[in-house]
Every structure is written in C-alpha cells, then in structure tokens.
C-alpha cells in the first residue's frame, strides 16, 4: 500500500483465520512439549532424588552420633531443627516441607537401631524394591511408606506381603473297589465288586470252596439295599 506521501506501509492486525491458525500451532507445540518432557514426572523424579539424598545424609549423621554416644538419637526429626548438630547442621525437610518420619527404637532411652522413612512419588523407582518396600514399609501395622534407610542391624521392616489365596485341595481319588466273591443265601458264591460290609467274609476264586462254603451260615451275609 502506498500512502499519500509515497511511502510503503502494511496494514496491522490479523484476520480471524490467521489468529486461529496461530493458536492451533501453539496448542500443538504445547502438547508435544508436555508429551516429550512430562514436566510433572520430571519434577517428581527430582524431588525423589532429593529425598533419597536427604535420608543418606541423615544415615551418616546417625552413625556418627552413635560413634560418640553408643546410642542412636532418641528424638524425632523435626524439620529444620538443629538437634543433630554438629553431625548435621540442620535437619533437612522433605521437598514438600514435611518432616521425615523417625521413631526411636526401644529402648527409647538409648536406641540401638534406627529406621527413617519417606514416600517416593515415583512408585516405579527401582530403589523401592532394593530396600524391600515393594509392599510398603513403616511401623508395625502402618506400612504407608515406600522408602527408608536403616542401621545395619535391622532391615526396612517391610509390611505384610499379600498372600495368594491357596488353591482348594484336590478331591481324594475314589479307591478302586476290590473284587471278591461273597456268599449270598440262595445264590452261592457271587462275584462282587464294591464296598463289602465288614461283617461279610471275602472269598476269592481260589478259596471260594463251592456251595458247601456258601451254605455255611458263618460265611453268609445279607446285602442291604
């Protein structure tokens, strides 16, 4: 466009179609960024790395404390306190500002073991299985944590592992009936395959003995329906 002074000039502004195209392109770029970099997942991994680093520092401080006192600390790990100084200048806080969980072991006046717990946001972190917390760790009855550090004389006290429902026992096989000859009044020695009453003598082919044996009342039994 040429203005009255003879200079070129461009009209400012976008048409509606141009604005929609720009917005669509920005949306596509944003979605691509989120799918590739997954900022929430990266933030969780960074926070979990700090949690594990904090607990490692606490473990070192606890062992140094034990070397000097022959006991592990008998106080809770209050976030930001200086109770562990000079072994640790200040007790670190969880990235979300909470305190890490530690409950002094018995005897609480002079604990001889320790476990410090936290929760990693990334539940697939391989460290969870390495410390034995796949099914949860924590004080008895409260396996709500999934990561811990502990003294060398204990483990991370994993919570109860779900047990599989046992398969129902297979039915006992039906025993094969013993085939024998029994004496039936009026029928003589008759082959019989099946449960034979205890009161009824069994006669096999080699000792059935013929009619005179079956006629003897001592060798006869009555088959009940």
N, CA, C and O of each residue as an XYZ file, in Angstrom:
900
protein
N       0.861     -1.184      0.000
C       0.000      0.000      0.000
C       0.896      1.232      0.000
O       1.877      1.309      0.740
N       0.543      2.176     -0.831
C       1.321      3.412     -0.913
C       0.511      4.529     -0.273
O      -0.633      4.766     -0.660
N       1.088      5.210      0.694
C       0.346      6.292      1.344
C       0.473      7.576      0.531
O       1.120      7.617     -0.515
N      -0.161      8.607      1.044
C      -0.209      9.872      0.293
C       1.177     10.484      0.115
O       1.406     11.255     -0.817
N       2.112     10.133      1.023
C       3.460     10.673      0.917
C       4.341      9.832      0.003
O       5.510     10.159     -0.204
N       3.801      8.774     -0.534
C       4.545      7.935     -1.449
C       5.334      6.838     -0.776
O       6.113      6.164     -1.449
N       5.171      6.615      0.554
C       5.879      5.556      1.270
C       5.017      4.293      1.328
O       3.787      4.353      1.323
N       5.722      3.119      1.384
C       5.009      1.854      1.519
C       4.619      1.653      2.985
O       5.387      2.005      3.881
N       3.468      1.108      3.229
C       3.035      0.788      4.605
C       2.216     -0.493      4.573
O       1.612     -0.829      3.555
N       2.200     -1.238      5.747
C       1.457     -2.510      5.849
C       0.309     -2.327      6.832
O       0.468     -1.681      7.868
N      -0.802     -2.874      6.517
C      -1.942     -2.811      7.444
C      -1.670     -3.732      8.625
O      -1.226     -4.866      8.442
N      -1.936     -3.244      9.845
C      -1.684     -4.009     11.058
C      -2.871     -4.914     11.373
O      -3.989     -4.710     10.898
N      -2.563     -5.980     12.241
C      -3.625     -6.847     12.708
C      -3.691     -8.156     11.937
O      -3.137     -8.285     10.845
N      -4.412     -9.167     12.556
C      -4.577    -10.489     11.958
C      -6.045    -10.687     11.635
O      -6.927    -10.135     12.293
N      -6.280    -11.468     10.633
C      -7.657    -11.870     10.367
C      -8.027    -12.968     11.347
O      -7.143    -13.518     12.004
N      -9.293    -13.303     11.468
C      -9.752    -14.352     12.386
C      -9.138    -15.688     12.019
O      -8.742    -16.447     12.903
N      -9.050    -15.989     10.735
C      -8.484    -17.276     10.300
C      -7.013    -17.358     10.687
O      -6.551    -18.399     11.152
N      -6.271    -16.257     10.497
C      -4.857    -16.254     10.853
C      -4.671    -16.447     12.353
O      -3.749    -17.145     12.775
N      -5.521    -15.848     13.150
C      -5.419    -15.995     14.604
C      -5.677    -17.436     15.021
O      -4.989    -17.967     15.892
N      -6.674    -18.073     14.394
C      -6.972    -19.470     14.716
C      -5.813    -20.377     14.339
O      -5.507    -21.321     15.067
N      -5.172    -20.108     13.224
C      -4.032    -20.919     12.802
C      -2.888    -20.807     13.803
O      -2.268    -21.808     14.161
N      -2.613    -19.591     14.251
C      -1.541    -19.381     15.228
C      -1.848    -20.091     16.543
O      -0.973    -20.732     17.125
N      -3.095    -19.977     17.011
C      -3.492    -20.623     18.272
C      -3.361    -22.140     18.155
O      -2.893    -22.803     19.080
N      -3.781    -22.684     17.007
C      -3.695    -24.136     16.807
C      -2.244    -24.600     16.826
O      -1.924    -25.621     17.435
N      -1.369    -23.854     16.163
C       0.043    -24.226     16.144
C       0.647    -24.184     17.541
O       1.432    -25.058     17.909
N       0.280    -23.167     18.321
C       0.784    -23.085     19.692
C       0.296    -24.240     20.539
O       1.041    -24.773     21.362
N      -0.970    -24.633     20.337
C      -1.521    -25.757     21.097
C      -0.796    -27.047     20.759
O      -0.485    -27.839     21.648
N      -0.520    -27.265     19.463
C       0.200    -28.473     19.045
C       1.599    -28.495     19.652
O       2.052    -29.533     20.134
N       2.281    -27.356     19.630
C       3.625    -27.288     20.210
C       3.600    -27.553     21.706
O       4.488    -28.223     22.233
N       2.580    -27.027     22.401
C       2.469    -27.233     23.846
C       2.235    -28.699     24.166
O       2.860    -29.244     25.075
N       1.333    -29.345     23.422
C       1.045    -30.766     23.646
C       2.288    -31.605     23.383
O       2.581    -32.535     24.134
N       3.022    -31.280     22.317
C       4.245    -32.022     22.012
C       5.268    -31.869     23.126
O       5.948    -32.827     23.494
N       5.371    -30.658     23.660
C       6.321    -30.422     24.757
C       5.945    -31.244     25.983
O       6.802    -31.872     26.605
N       4.661    -31.237     26.326
C       4.216    -31.964     27.517
C       4.403    -33.463     27.361
O       4.767    -34.146     28.318
N       4.154    -33.986     26.145
C       4.277    -35.429     25.934
C       5.726    -35.886     25.947
O       6.013    -37.016     26.343
N       6.642    -35.027     25.521
C       8.058    -35.404     25.462
C       8.745    -35.204     26.808
O       9.451    -36.094     27.283
N       8.545    -34.058     27.417
C       9.301    -33.725     28.621
C       8.574    -34.102     29.919
O       9.222    -34.254     30.954
N       7.245    -34.254     29.887
C       6.471    -34.657     31.063
C       6.957    -33.919     32.305
O       7.546    -34.534     33.194
N       6.726    -32.635     32.380
C       7.284    -31.839     33.489
C       6.897    -32.348     34.873
O       7.716    -32.294     35.791
N       5.659    -32.845     35.050
C       5.254    -33.330     36.376
C       6.103    -34.530     36.784
O       6.541    -34.636     37.930
N       6.329    -35.441     35.821
C       7.149    -36.617     36.115
C       8.576    -36.230     36.428
O       9.191    -36.791     37.335
N       9.114    -35.268     35.678
C      10.481    -34.821     35.930
C      10.605    -34.154     37.293
O      11.608    -34.326     37.987
N       9.584    -33.391     37.673
C       9.592    -32.740     38.991
C       9.584    -33.794     40.092
O      10.314    -33.673     41.076
N       8.748    -34.843     39.925
C       8.692    -35.916     40.923
C      10.034    -36.624     41.047
O      10.478    -36.926     42.155
N      10.685    -36.891     39.907
C      11.978    -37.562     39.957
C      13.014    -36.704     40.672
O      13.813    -37.213     41.458
N      12.999    -35.411     40.399
C      13.942    -34.516     41.064
C      13.681    -34.466     42.571
O      14.617    -34.455     43.371
N      12.396    -34.437     42.952
C      12.048    -34.410     44.379
C      12.448    -35.712     45.059
O      12.943    -35.703     46.186
N      12.230    -36.845     44.365
C      12.597    -38.139     44.941
C      14.111    -38.263     45.103
O      14.590    -38.830     46.085
N      14.861    -37.733     44.138
C      16.323    -37.756     44.250
C      16.763    -36.990     45.489
O      17.691    -37.404     46.184
N      16.101    -35.878     45.764
C      16.455    -35.105     46.953
C      16.074    -35.870     48.219
O      16.821    -35.855     49.197
N      14.925    -36.535     48.209
C      14.508    -37.307     49.383
C      15.543    -38.387     49.713
O      15.930    -38.558     50.869
N      15.981    -39.108     48.683
C      16.967    -40.172     48.917
C      18.289    -39.583     49.395
O      18.948    -40.162     50.258
N      18.683    -38.433     48.841
C      19.917    -37.785     49.277
C      19.808    -37.324     50.730
O      20.755    -37.459     51.505
N      18.645    -36.777     51.091
C      18.433    -36.316     52.477
C      18.559    -37.481     53.452
O      19.214    -37.361     54.487
N      17.930    -38.610     53.121
C      17.966    -39.758     54.020
C      19.375    -40.338     54.118
O      19.770    -40.819     55.180
N      20.133    -40.298     53.030
C      21.517    -40.770     53.091
C      22.343    -39.889     54.025
O      23.170    -40.396     54.784
N      22.129    -38.594     53.974
C      22.850    -37.681     54.868
C      22.446    -37.925     56.324
O      23.284    -37.881     57.225
N      21.153    -38.183     56.545
C      20.698    -38.479     57.899
C      21.308    -39.787     58.410
O      21.660    -39.893     59.585
N      21.430    -40.771     57.533
C      22.020    -42.045     57.947
C      23.469    -41.841     58.394
O      23.884    -42.377     59.421
N      24.230    -41.073     57.632
C      25.617    -40.803     58.000
C      25.673    -40.073     59.341
O      26.493    -40.401     60.199
N      24.797    -39.085     59.516
C      24.782    -38.327     60.769
C      24.421    -39.225     61.951
O      24.987    -39.087     63.035
N      23.466    -40.155     61.736
C      23.059    -41.068     62.798
C      24.225    -41.974     63.202
O      24.423    -42.224     64.391
N      24.994    -42.466     62.237
C      26.104    -43.353     62.563
C      27.203    -42.587     63.299
O      27.815    -43.123     64.223
N      27.457    -41.350     62.901
C      28.449    -40.531     63.609
C      27.981    -40.227     65.034
O      28.783    -40.211     65.968
N      26.695    -39.989     65.190
C      26.117    -39.752     66.521
C      26.330    -40.990     67.392
O      26.695    -40.886     68.563
N      26.095    -42.168     66.798
C      26.247    -43.414     67.564
C      27.696    -43.622     67.994
O      27.953    -44.077     69.109
N      28.641    -43.292     67.118
C      30.053    -43.461     67.460
C      30.425    -42.675     68.709
O      31.298    -43.098     69.467
N      29.785    -41.554     68.930
C      30.107    -40.706     70.081
C      29.264    -41.008     71.313
O      29.709    -40.762     72.434
N      28.054    -41.537     71.128
C      27.135    -41.704     72.261
C      26.771    -43.158     72.554
O      26.124    -43.438     73.563
N      27.175    -44.083     71.690
C      26.794    -45.503     71.823
C      25.282    -45.683     71.810
O      24.773    -46.705     72.271
N      24.587    -44.731     71.303
C      23.138    -44.788     71.135
C      22.792    -43.999     69.871
O      23.520    -43.086     69.480
N      21.698    -44.353     69.253
C      21.194    -43.521     68.164
C      20.302    -42.435     68.758
O      19.862    -42.572     69.899
N      20.024    -41.373     68.027
C      19.194    -40.287     68.571
C      17.850    -40.793     69.100
O      17.234    -41.685     68.517
N      17.414    -40.210     70.203
C      16.128    -40.598     70.791
C      15.099    -39.481     70.664
O      14.190    -39.357     71.484
N      15.259    -38.668     69.618
C      14.307    -37.571     69.372
C      13.830    -37.658     67.931
O      14.495    -38.249     67.079
N      12.680    -37.069     67.669
C      12.117    -37.085     66.327
C      12.874    -36.124     65.426
O      13.564    -35.221     65.900
N      12.739    -36.325     64.127
C      13.447    -35.476     63.159
C      12.581    -34.286     62.775
O      12.003    -34.244     61.689
N      12.504    -33.331     63.673
C      11.687    -32.147     63.393
C      12.325    -31.320     62.290
O      13.491    -30.932     62.366
N      11.532    -31.065     61.272
C      12.027    -30.362     60.095
C      12.639    -29.004     60.475
O      11.989    -28.173     61.110
N      13.889    -28.799     60.077
C      14.552    -27.518     60.302
C      15.241    -27.369     61.638
O      15.888    -26.349     61.872
N      15.128    -28.367     62.548
C      15.741    -28.223     63.865
C      17.249    -28.486     63.792
O      17.748    -29.037     62.811
N      17.947    -28.089     64.825
C      19.401    -28.277     64.890
C      19.770    -29.361     65.909
O      20.889    -29.373     66.422
N      18.835    -30.270     66.203
C      19.069    -31.299     67.219
C      20.242    -32.211     66.877
O      20.867    -32.773     67.777
N      20.551    -32.365     65.585
C      21.632    -33.264     65.183
C      22.981    -32.565     65.029
O      23.972    -33.205     64.677
N      23.026    -31.283     65.283
C      24.304    -30.568     65.190
C      25.264    -31.119     66.241
O      24.810    -31.436     67.341
N      26.535    -31.249     65.975
C      27.262    -30.808     64.782
C      27.316    -31.858     63.663
O      27.962    -31.638     62.638
N      26.637    -33.000     63.859
C      26.694    -34.051     62.834
C      25.939    -33.641     61.572
O      26.300    -34.027     60.460
N      24.896    -32.862     61.766
C      24.144    -32.295     60.648
C      23.677    -30.924     61.106
O      22.925    -30.806     62.073
N      24.121    -29.902     60.415
C      23.850    -28.530     60.870
C      22.369    -28.279     61.082
O      21.974    -27.670     62.075
N      21.553    -28.746     60.155
C      20.104    -28.552     60.282
C      19.411    -29.774     59.679
O      19.801    -30.249     58.612
N      18.392    -30.277     60.355
C      17.653    -31.428     59.852
C      16.862    -31.000     58.625
O      16.025    -30.099     58.690
N      17.133    -31.646     57.530
C      16.509    -31.255     56.268
C      15.025    -31.598     56.253
O      14.556    -32.492     56.957
N      14.313    -30.855     55.427
C      12.878    -31.055     55.273
C      12.604    -31.774     53.959
O      13.385    -31.684     53.012
N      11.503    -32.475     53.919
C      11.023    -33.065     52.682
C      10.796    -31.940     51.663
O      10.475    -30.820     52.058
N      10.959    -32.216     50.347
C      10.726    -31.163     49.351
C       9.375    -30.475     49.478
O       9.216    -29.343     49.023
N       8.405    -31.137     50.086
C       7.096    -30.511     50.286
C       6.991    -29.813     51.634
O       5.928    -29.314     52.003
N       8.114    -29.780     52.376
C       8.138    -29.052     53.642
C       7.800    -29.875     54.860
O       7.700    -29.329     55.959
N       7.618    -31.189     54.698
C       7.275    -32.040     55.838
C       8.539    -32.606     56.474
O       9.636    -32.500     55.926
N       8.356    -33.211     57.647
C       9.470    -33.862     58.333
C       9.548    -35.322     57.905
O       8.523    -35.949     57.639
N      10.749    -35.857     57.839
C      10.912    -37.282     57.582
C      10.549    -38.049     58.846
O      10.751    -37.566     59.959
N      10.005    -39.261     58.658
C       9.497    -39.998     59.821
C      10.589    -40.859     60.449
O      11.222    -41.686     59.792
N      10.782    -40.633     61.741
C      11.705    -41.462     62.526
C      11.114    -41.629     63.904
O      10.762    -40.649     64.560
N      11.006    -42.856     64.341
C      10.508    -43.137     65.685
C      11.592    -43.924     66.408
O      11.915    -45.036     65.989
N      12.170    -43.377     67.493
C      13.254    -44.076     68.186
C      12.860    -45.493     68.580
O      11.764    -45.728     69.087
N      13.769    -46.432     68.339
C      13.513    -47.830     68.675
C      13.691    -48.054     70.174
O      14.346    -47.272     70.862
N      13.098    -49.129     70.656
C      13.266    -49.496     72.065
C      14.685    -50.047     72.279
O      15.211    -50.733     71.402
N      15.308    -49.759     73.427
C      14.816    -48.847     74.467
C      14.982    -47.391     74.025
O      16.054    -46.990     73.570
N      13.935    -46.624     74.160
C      13.966    -45.254     73.652
C      14.987    -44.377     74.379
O      15.392    -43.333     73.867
N      15.402    -44.809     75.580
C      16.420    -44.026     76.289
C      17.786    -44.158     75.616
O      18.640    -43.283     75.754
N      17.983    -45.256     74.889
C      19.256    -45.474     74.194
C      19.011    -46.414     73.016
O      19.357    -47.593     73.090
N      18.425    -45.917     71.941
C      18.089    -46.779     70.791
C      19.341    -47.425     70.201
O      20.392    -46.796     70.080
N      19.196    -48.701     69.836
C      20.309    -49.432     69.243
C      20.061    -49.748     67.765
O      20.799    -50.522     67.155
N      19.059    -49.166     67.221
C      18.789    -49.317     65.787
C      17.940    -48.125     65.343
O      17.391    -47.393     66.167
N      17.846    -47.948     64.035
C      17.009    -46.851     63.543
C      16.474    -47.183     62.162
O      17.070    -47.954     61.410
N      15.344    -46.585     61.851
C      14.736    -46.620     60.522
C      14.154    -45.235     60.251
O      13.417    -44.697     61.077
N      14.479    -44.666     59.110
C      13.961    -43.357     58.722
C      13.185    -43.550     57.428
O      13.713    -44.092     56.457
N      11.925    -43.104     57.416
C      11.022    -43.396     56.303
C      10.641    -42.143     55.515
O      10.667    -41.025     56.029
N      10.291    -42.369     54.260
C       9.701    -41.328     53.424
C       8.860    -41.998     52.345
O       8.805    -43.224     52.252
N       8.205    -41.171     51.533
C       7.383    -41.679     50.426
C       7.916    -41.088     49.127
O       7.919    -39.870     48.948
N       8.364    -41.949     48.225
C       8.785    -41.505     46.903
C       7.558    -41.355     46.017
O       6.690    -42.228     46.002
N       7.482    -40.263     45.284
C       6.325    -40.007     44.425
C       6.287    -40.950     43.229
O       5.215    -41.327     42.757
N       7.471    -41.325     42.744
C       7.546    -42.243     41.618
C       7.493    -43.673     42.146
O       8.503    -44.214     42.595
N       6.324    -44.272     42.089
C       6.135    -45.595     42.687
C       6.864    -46.697     41.933
O       6.925    -47.828     42.415
N       7.426    -46.392     40.746
C       8.163    -47.400     39.994
C       9.676    -47.253     40.182
O      10.451    -47.925     39.502
N      10.094    -46.393     41.085
C      11.525    -46.202     41.341
C      12.139    -47.538     41.775
O      11.615    -48.199     42.672
N      13.232    -47.930     41.150
C      13.856    -49.225     41.451
C      14.393    -49.286     42.876
O      14.586    -50.376     43.414
N      14.636    -48.134     43.496
C      15.146    -48.117     44.872
C      14.137    -48.695     45.857
O      14.519    -49.207     46.909
N      12.862    -48.617     45.525
C      11.818    -49.123     46.430
C      11.989    -50.617     46.641
O      11.927    -51.099     47.772
N      12.207    -51.357     45.548
C      12.400    -52.807     45.666
C      13.728    -53.130     46.341
O      13.820    -54.099     47.094
N      14.757    -52.329     46.078
C      16.075    -52.614     46.641
C      16.080    -52.546     48.156
O      16.810    -53.298     48.802
N      15.275    -51.655     48.740
C      15.239    -51.552     50.206
C      14.159    -52.440     50.807
O      13.969    -52.440     52.023
N      13.440    -53.205     49.966
C      12.440    -54.139     50.475
C      11.106    -53.528     50.796
O      10.386    -54.037     51.654
N      10.749    -52.438     50.124
C       9.494    -51.749     50.451
C       8.462    -51.854     49.333
O       7.582    -51.000     49.222
N       8.559    -52.882     48.515
C       7.618    -53.032     47.409
C       6.179    -53.066     47.904
O       5.283    -52.515     47.264
N       5.962    -53.710     49.037
C       4.608    -53.818     49.596
C       4.399    -52.887     50.783
O       3.473    -53.073     51.572
N       5.260    -51.891     50.903
C       5.087    -50.915     51.972
C       6.025    -51.154     53.139
O       6.342    -52.296     53.473
N       6.465    -50.074     53.752
C       7.309    -50.125     54.948
C       6.738    -49.170     55.985
O       5.972    -48.261     55.665
N       7.121    -49.391     57.206
C       6.678    -48.486     58.250
C       6.549    -49.200     59.573
O       6.780    -50.407     59.656
N       6.180    -48.464     60.619
C       5.974    -49.086     61.928
C       4.930    -50.195     61.834
O       4.149    -50.252     60.885
N       4.930    -51.060     62.819
C       4.014    -52.196     62.819
C       2.581    -51.735     62.583
O       2.071    -50.863     63.286
N       1.945    -52.331     61.587
C       0.556    -52.021     61.288
C       0.355    -50.806     60.416
O      -0.782    -50.490     60.065
N       1.441    -50.097     60.044
C       1.296    -48.889     59.224
C       2.312    -48.866     58.086
O       3.181    -47.995     58.058
N       2.219    -49.803     57.153
C       3.179    -49.829     56.039
C       2.826    -48.801     54.968
O       2.529    -49.162     53.829
N       2.860    -47.503     55.339
C       2.402    -46.456     54.421
C       3.551    -45.821     53.653
O       3.314    -45.021     52.748
N       4.801    -46.163     53.999
C       5.958    -45.580     53.321
C       6.498    -46.569     52.293
O       6.206    -47.763     52.355
N       7.284    -46.065     51.352
C       7.835    -46.968     50.345
C       9.352    -46.838     50.187
O       9.931    -47.388     49.250
N       9.997    -46.106     51.110
C      11.450    -45.992     51.053
C      11.969    -45.687     52.447
O      11.324    -44.985     53.227
N      13.152    -46.227     52.751
C      13.728    -45.946     54.064
C      15.226    -46.192     54.035
O      15.747    -46.843     53.129
N      15.901    -45.667     55.029
C      17.281    -46.036     55.338
C      17.266    -46.538     56.772
O      16.417    -46.139     57.569
N      18.211    -47.418     57.098
C      18.182    -48.007     58.433
C      19.588    -48.388     58.867
O      20.521    -48.394     58.064
N      19.725    -48.704     60.148
C      21.005    -49.173     60.671
C      21.272    -50.575     60.132
O      20.357    -51.261     59.676
N      22.533    -50.990     60.188
C      22.917    -52.263     59.576
C      22.391    -53.484     60.318
O      22.436    -54.594     59.788
N      21.890    -53.296     61.543
C      21.412    -54.447     62.314
C      19.915    -54.697     62.156
O      19.365    -55.578     62.817
N      19.252    -53.938     61.292
C      17.832    -54.165     61.017
C      17.603    -53.973     59.519
O      18.484    -53.510     58.794
N      16.407    -54.335     59.075
C      16.033    -54.025     57.693
C      14.945    -52.963     57.710
O      14.631    -52.404     58.761
N      14.382    -52.689     56.563
C      13.373    -51.622     56.492
C      11.994    -52.063     56.954
O      11.014    -51.342     56.768
N      11.915    -53.238     57.551
C      10.671    -53.748     58.115
C       9.532    -53.669     57.113
O       8.584    -52.905     57.297
N       9.627    -54.459     56.053
C       8.557    -54.410     55.059
C       7.226    -54.783     55.666
O       7.152    -55.597     56.587
N       6.172    -54.179     55.139
C       4.829    -54.510     55.580
C       4.454    -55.898     55.117
O       5.195    -56.517     54.353
N       3.318    -56.396     55.565
C       2.918    -57.759     55.203
C       2.735    -57.899     53.706
O       2.097    -57.063     53.065
N       3.299    -58.964     53.151
C       3.162    -59.234     51.723
C       1.845    -59.965     51.489
O       1.564    -60.979     52.127
N       1.050    -59.445     50.575
C      -0.222    -60.125     50.316
C       0.010    -61.593     49.939
O       0.874    -61.909     49.121
N      -0.759    -62.454     50.535
C      -0.639    -63.880     50.239
C      -1.678    -64.290     49.215
O      -2.808    -63.801     49.218
N      -1.281    -65.180     48.357
C      -2.207    -65.670     47.354
C      -3.209    -66.614     47.996
O      -2.881    -67.362     48.918
N      -4.426    -66.566     47.497
C      -5.445    -67.472     48.006
C      -5.076    -68.897     47.636
O      -4.944    -69.212     46.454
N      -4.906    -69.769     48.631
C      -4.489    -71.135     48.303
C      -5.543    -71.844     47.455
O      -6.747    -71.666     47.639
N      -5.057    -72.631     46.545
C      -5.973    -73.387     45.689
C      -6.692    -74.437     46.529
O      -6.092    -75.030     47.425
N      -7.966    -74.669     46.247
C      -8.689    -75.692     47.010
C      -8.042    -77.048     46.816
O      -7.571    -77.362     45.723
N      -8.015    -77.860     47.876
C      -7.383    -79.180     47.760
C      -8.115    -80.044     46.739
O      -9.340    -80.005     46.624
N      -7.338    -80.812     46.012
C      -7.932    -81.721     45.036
C      -8.681    -82.827     45.761
O      -8.220    -83.320     46.791
N      -9.820    -83.214     45.235
C     -10.563    -84.301     45.889
C      -9.762    -85.597     45.866
O      -9.078    -85.912     44.892
N      -9.865    -86.332     46.957
C      -9.164    -87.614     47.031
C      -9.725    -88.568     45.991
O     -10.942    -88.665     45.831
N      -8.856    -89.270     45.286
C      -9.370    -90.216     44.279
C     -10.176    -91.338     44.915
O      -9.836    -91.852     45.981
N     -11.235    -91.695     44.239
C     -12.077    -92.791     44.742
C     -11.314    -94.098     44.614
O     -10.904    -94.465     43.512
N     -11.114    -94.809     45.718
C     -10.357    -96.062     45.634
C     -11.074    -97.080     44.746
O     -12.300    -97.191     44.745
N     -10.276    -97.800     44.010
C     -10.857    -98.845     43.158
C     -11.376    -99.978     44.038
O     -10.627   -100.536     44.841
N     -12.649   -100.318     43.892
C     -13.198   -101.385     44.748
C     -12.459   -102.707     44.522
O     -12.035   -103.025     43.411
N     -12.323   -103.443     45.587
C     -11.700   -104.756     45.489
C     -12.761   -105.769     45.046
O     -13.845   -105.867     45.622
N     -12.405   -106.509     44.009
C     -13.354   -107.526     43.526
C     -13.170   -108.799     44.335
O     -12.052   -109.281     44.513
N     -14.264   -109.329     44.815
C     -14.218   -110.539     45.648
C     -15.482   -111.359     45.417
O     -16.417   -110.923     44.746
N     -15.480   -112.531     45.978
C     -16.683   -113.358     45.977
C     -17.286   -113.291     47.359
O     -16.581   -113.407     48.361
N     -18.605   -113.103     47.413
C     -19.292   -113.116     48.702
C     -20.403   -114.146     48.657
O     -20.907   -114.525     47.600
N     -20.748   -114.569     49.824
C     -21.776   -115.599     49.941
C     -23.139   -114.964     50.112
O     -23.375   -114.237     51.077
N     -24.029   -115.235     49.187
C     -25.388   -114.714     49.259
C     -26.326   -115.907     49.417
O     -26.293   -116.821     48.593
N     -27.155   -115.919     50.451
C     -28.083   -117.058     50.633
C     -28.907   -117.313     49.375
O     -29.522   -116.401     48.822
N     -28.909   -118.576     48.931
C     -29.679   -118.961     47.759
C     -28.994   -118.685     46.445
O     -29.461   -119.135     45.399
N     -27.864   -117.932     46.477
C     -27.178   -117.618     45.238
C     -25.776   -118.198     45.171
O     -25.130   -118.162     44.124
N     -25.314   -118.723     46.271
C     -23.985   -119.292     46.293
C     -22.919   -118.212     46.281
O     -23.155   -117.080     46.702
N     -21.737   -118.582     45.791
C     -20.630   -117.628     45.721
C     -20.834   -116.738     44.509
O     -20.834   -117.211     43.372
N     -21.006   -115.445     44.756
C     -21.322   -114.496     43.695
C     -20.201   -113.459     43.566
O     -19.782   -112.888     44.573
N     -19.708   -113.204     42.348
C     -18.703   -112.139     42.190
C     -19.295   -110.790     42.630
O     -20.455   -110.478     42.363
N     -18.474   -110.026     43.296
C     -18.956   -108.740     43.810
C     -17.813   -107.731     43.764
O     -16.752   -107.947     44.349
N     -18.045   -106.644     43.069
C     -17.069   -105.545     43.040
C     -17.713   -104.332     43.683
O     -18.644   -103.748     43.127
N     -17.241   -103.969     44.800
C     -17.805   -102.829     45.501
C     -17.488   -102.929     46.973
O     -16.915   -103.922     47.421
N     -17.857   -101.903     47.738
C     -17.614   -101.955     49.184
C     -18.324   -103.154     49.798
O     -19.517   -103.352     49.570
N     -17.621   -103.933     50.552
C     -18.195   -105.125     51.183
C     -18.334   -104.851     52.671
O     -17.366   -104.415     53.294
N     -19.484   -105.086     53.260
C     -19.657   -104.858     54.700
C     -18.587   -105.601     55.488
O     -18.157   -106.691     55.108
N     -18.165   -104.991     56.593
C     -17.120   -105.618     57.400
C     -17.539   -106.986     57.915
O     -16.699   -107.860     58.127
N     -18.828   -107.167     58.114
C     -19.311   -108.454     58.656
C     -19.378   -109.546     57.601
O     -19.657   -110.702     57.921
N     -19.127   -109.194     56.360
C     -19.264   -110.183     55.296
C     -17.883   -110.701     54.894
O     -17.049   -109.903     54.467
N     -17.601   -112.022     55.013
C     -16.299   -112.571     54.623
C     -16.076   -112.435     53.120
O     -17.022   -112.461     52.331
N     -14.833   -112.291     52.747
C     -14.479   -112.195     51.348
C     -13.904   -113.535     50.872
O     -13.057   -114.133     51.536
N     -14.376   -113.984     49.725
C     -13.883   -115.243     49.176
C     -13.446   -115.011     47.743
O     -14.247   -114.619     46.895
N     -12.179   -115.252     47.478
C     -11.663   -115.119     46.136
C     -11.838   -116.439     45.403
O     -12.214   -117.448     46.000
N     -11.568   -116.423     44.128
C     -11.824   -117.611     43.308
C     -11.080   -118.840     43.809
O     -11.577   -119.961     43.704
N      -9.871   -118.622     44.362
C      -9.098   -119.798     44.762
C      -9.583   -120.425     46.062
O      -9.215   -121.559     46.371
N     -10.387   -119.720     46.815
C     -10.822   -120.319     48.082
C     -12.322   -120.185     48.296
O     -12.819   -120.260     49.420
N     -13.046   -119.980     47.162
C     -14.498   -119.869     47.345
C     -15.057   -121.174     47.903
O     -15.962   -121.150     48.737
N     -14.535   -122.300     47.459
C     -14.879   -123.562     48.102
C     -16.164   -124.201     47.652
O     -16.515   -125.280     48.129
N     -16.895   -123.549     46.722
C     -18.098   -124.184     46.216
C     -19.303   -123.959     47.112
O     -19.215   -123.219     48.092
N     -20.466   -124.607     46.779
C     -21.732   -124.374     47.502
C     -21.647   -124.666     48.977
O     -22.293   -123.994     49.781
N     -20.838   -125.684     49.359
C     -20.827   -126.036     50.778
C     -20.274   -124.906     51.643
O     -20.660   -124.762     52.803
N     -19.368   -124.105     51.076
C     -18.844   -122.977     51.846
C     -19.908   -121.900     51.982
O     -20.117   -121.365     53.071
N     -20.583   -121.578     50.877
C     -21.600   -120.532     50.934
C     -22.802   -120.944     51.764
O     -23.516   -120.091     52.291
N     -23.030   -122.239     51.885
C     -24.198   -122.680     52.666
C     -23.948   -122.577     54.158
O     -24.885   -122.633     54.955
N     -22.699   -122.427     54.536
C     -22.404   -122.322     55.959
C     -22.875   -120.964     56.459
O     -22.450   -119.942     55.921
N     -23.747   -120.919     57.481
C     -24.249   -119.632     57.992
C     -23.121   -118.683     58.408
O     -23.291   -117.465     58.353
N     -21.970   -119.230     58.823
C     -20.880   -118.356     59.276
C     -20.275   -117.580     58.110
O     -19.616   -116.559     58.305
N     -20.507   -118.073     56.903
C     -19.906   -117.417     55.752
C     -20.920   -116.612     54.939
O     -20.629   -116.179     53.825
N     -22.088   -116.421     55.496
C     -23.133   -115.731     54.745
C     -23.367   -114.319     55.316
O     -23.194   -114.073     56.509
N     -23.758   -113.422     54.434
C     -24.131   -112.074     54.877
C     -25.307   -111.600     54.059
O     -25.532   -112.076     52.946
N     -26.040   -110.686     54.595
C     -27.201   -110.156     53.910
C     -26.861   -108.813     53.321
O     -26.452   -107.894     54.032
N     -27.033   -108.695     51.991
C     -26.743   -107.417     51.343
C     -27.907   -106.471     51.539
O     -29.042   -106.784     51.179
N     -27.627   -105.328     52.103
C     -28.689   -104.345     52.334
C     -28.815   -103.435     51.121
O     -27.828   -103.111     50.462
N     -30.041   -103.034     50.842
C     -30.280   -102.132     49.714
C     -29.717   -100.753     50.040
O     -29.811    -99.838     49.222
